[in-house]
Amino acid sequence: MKAAITSTGFMGGVHAEALKRLQGVTLVGIQGSSPEKSESAATRLELEKAYDDWNALVSDPDIDAVHITTPNRLHFSQAVDAMKAGKHVLCEKPLAMTSKESAELVRLAEETGLVAGVNYNLRFYPLSLEAKARVHRGDLGSVHSVFGSYQQDWLLHETDYNWRVLAEEQGALRAVADIGTHWVDLVQNITGQKVTEVLADLHTLHPVRRRPKGEVETFSGKVDSADATEPVDVTTDDIGCLIFRLDGGARGMVFVSQVTPGKKNCLRYEIAGSKGTIEFNSEEPNTAWIGSRDEANQILLKDPGLNAESTRHFTDYPGGHAEGFPDTFKMCFRSFYDAIASGEKGAGGEFASFEEGHREIVLCDAVIESAEKQGWVKLETA
């Protein structure tokens, strides 16, 4: 199978690196915001094609699947174009800027029968897949609570800037939509329970940031000189606190921040049931803590020889050989291309579907409404 990527930024590079490590798929080309950027990226990545523009990529008859890693405002139109051109689509989250748009993408995916996924790659840490297997076979008993956080520090200073801080590029939510939805998607996938109601509190630490006179790439660092910047108003959230209820009866809470000093990319969850608890920290992804009331607590190691069969398909290295963040992309893509290879229209897998991506945008709508009225809000979809 042959793939192409749109966007040459941070996430485009991550997708490219993972695809080049994935057997059975050839990354043919890449398209940036200008022909020069396309050519530079294709040369750097040693790719066959550098597309001059989006139309050249999406109309290429050699391409089976398109990876969309552009700014959020472009996701909807590009996903529509790709599916209408008969391409399978793997889109970075969020799937679209509004739930109306994402609902239309769900409809179009069903109509075309193409494989359509959203890159909630954090499902694919082996121990999170193992947590899912253990929850579903009843090791934790009846799950009654989920708790955790997702914290970063890359936007701590007022001089830290990226297009994601702008509502017209990112959407009205930022920290919650950008990383909080990763956490919610992950615990929903592990527990099999879906959020039905939410109570949210949001905070913008820097209502004004110093924007460089010229864009910067995600995670590339702050600008120190005030002379090289200009003020820009920011309305998107730096911090979010969510309390929620799930359809299986569990209660949950998550704290999300992109301004916590020292936390580089730290996702943590604790899932508790009537028989036990499992706790995971993405900055130490090859171990998990298993808690018990009546027996000794345990440290669970990533080891395909000991983990569930469903975990092993997405674990390439033996016990004692670490697998981390870049590997989650490779494994998400493995699931996606497994679905394409199966030949079944609309085939699913462990990766998040367009329908699941749509639910995350519906959740964001509810978070915004809840924060505005400071009260509980029910999600519009079941």
Number of C-alpha atoms within 10 A of each C-alpha: 15 14 21 28 28 23 23 23 18 14 18 21 17 15 23 24 17 19 22 16 13 17 10 13 17 16 26 20 25 32 28 24 16 15 14 14 19 23 20 16 23 21 13 9 16 12 18 12 18 23 26 18 16 19 13 12 22 27 14 13 11 13 20 19 27 26 27 28 24 22 17 21 18 15 22 21 12 22 27 17 16 23 23 15 14 17 25 27 25 27 26 23 27 27 33 27 20 18 19 12 18 26 20 16 24 18 14 18 25 16 12 16 16 23 26 31 29 24 27 25 24 24 25 26 26 31 28 27 24 23 27 23 19 18 23 15 9 15 16 22 16 18 22 17 19 25 17 21 22 28 24 21 19 23 23 19 17 17 22 23 27 20 16 18 24 18 17 13 15 21 21 19 23 25 26 31 24 17 21 27 23 21 24 24 21 22 25 15 20 20 23 15 16 20 25 19 20 24 22 24 19 22 16 16 19 20 14 15 21 23 23 22 11 7 10 17 12 15 14 12 14 19 19 14 10 12 10 12 17 13 13 15 14 16 19 25 24 26 21 25 19 20 17 20 21 20 13 15 15 20 17 21 19 21 19 27 27 25 21 17 14 12 16 16 17 16 23 20 22 20 25 23 19 15 15 21 23 25 22 22 21 20 15 14 20 22 19 22 15 20 20 16 10 8 8 8 13 12 12 18 17 27 22 21 10 13 21 18 12 15 22 19 13 21 22 15 13 14 16 10 10 15 19 16 15 15 22 22 25 24 26 27 25 23 21 27 20 16 21 21 12 10 11 12 15 17 17 18 15 21 25 23 25 27 19 19 28 26 24 24 24 20 26 25 19 22 30 19 18 21 20 12 12 14 13 18 21 19 17 12 10 9
